[in-house]
Amino acid sequence: MLERCAGVMGMPGRIRWVIAVGGFELVLGIVLIMQAGALLAIDRPAPAPQMERAGNHPTPVVAAVPDGPWRDARRVAESLVAPPPIDLSEIERAEARPPLGDLGLAVPPKRPRPRDWRETLLFRPVATSSATFESMGRKVIIGGVASIEPERTCSFHDVAWPCGQRARAAFNSWLRGRALKCFVPPDIERFAIAAPCSLGKQDAGAWLVSNGWAMALPTGIYGKAQAVAEETQMGIFGPPQ
């Protein structure tokens, strides 16, 4: 031992200084490790309480709470953490609120047309009733509407008038020989077929119903147009024309 100390004392001063600094850093590191272990022990969550059996009934073992600022923590608003009990017999199902308007209502689904039907121009159409015309060897009924037959008569304030003839004349006057664009089959049918038609960008069925010269079918899309025509006394719903 004396020889080792004598050897250290015999070293140059710079080496002795390096050894002393290294020893101090080693001691400082040990102290820091011990303090870190104490902090980790404080932050570590307490283990779940174990169950000790006393006879047939297990008894929970409450772990000791270490001293600290959280020891005196109080519980706040325990009644608001969990929902209050609900009596199902007091719950009543309410009916759904009706829509505020018709804009949010779903439109009726479009009926699929046969794949071989094509949009075809029918030239020089001639009306045979208020919603039926003949063109290029075809007889077409405007889809979604019921025609007013030429022999029909209407009454307005006890005044009868030939509304069927007037409706056919109004349809012919609107057509003026212009071509109608309709979805029709490629081959000419022997009987009349119902097809949607338009004159330019105007729907022929919408024009007839809104002006009171045809009736909307219950399964069609022109129910609102007919309601407007009845309210404003258009066509067959109004005075003689």
Secondary structure, 3 states (H helix, E strand, C coil): CHHHHHHHHCCCHHHHHHHHHHHHHHHHHHHHHHHHHHHHHHHCCCCCCCEEEECCEEEECCCCCCCCCCCCCCCCCHHHHCCCCCCHHHCCCCCCCCCCCCCCCCCCCCCCCCCCCEEEEECCCEEEECCEEEECCEEEEECCEEECCCCCCEEECCEEECHHHHHHHHHHHHHCCCCEEEEECCCCCCCCEEECEEECCEEHHHHHHHCCCEEECCCCCCHHHHHHHHHCCCHHHCCCC
